[in-house]
Amino acid sequence: MFEKIEVGSILTGKVTGIQPYGAFIALDENTQGLVHISEITHGYVKDVNEHLKVGDEVKVKVLSVDEEAGKIGLSIRATDEASAPAAAARRKPRKRQAAIQQYTQSDTSQGFNTLKEKLEEWIEQSQHDDLIKG
C-alpha cells in the first residue's frame, strides 16, 4: 500500500487519534501516518488538542515513508508554507538573539582599540624597564 504514497505528495486524511507527541492521520482504510507535534502548525504547539480533534479532516504533506517500520511521517504545517513568514514575524525574539543583536549594534570597535592601545603602552613600558635595568 505504501507504493502509492510518495514523499512530497499532498493528501487529505482524517484524524484518528491524538497523543501528547502528535496526531495519527488515516490516509485511507488501511494506511495511517503520524503528524508530529512540531509539524502541526508554524510556531509552538503546547497541546495537540488545541489544534486538532478526532474526526477532523486535514490536508497533509508526506515527509517520509519507512516501509520496513511501517511508518509514514506527515506534516500539516508544510501544506501552508504561505503563512510561514507571517508566523515567524509573530514570534518573540529569543533572549540569545536579542543579546546578539545588541552586541552587534553596539560599538564593539572601542573595546578592541582600547586593548590595542594598552598593548602598545605595555610594550613601551616593558622596553623602558629593560633600558633602566640593562
Secondary structure, 3 states (H helix, E strand, C coil): CHHHCCCCCEEEEEEEEEECCEEEEECCCCCEEEEEHHHCCCCCCCCHHHCCCCCCEEEEEEEEEECCCCEEEEECHHHHHHHHHHHHHHCCCCHHHHHHHHHHHCCCHHHHHHHHHHHHHHHHHHHHHHHHHC
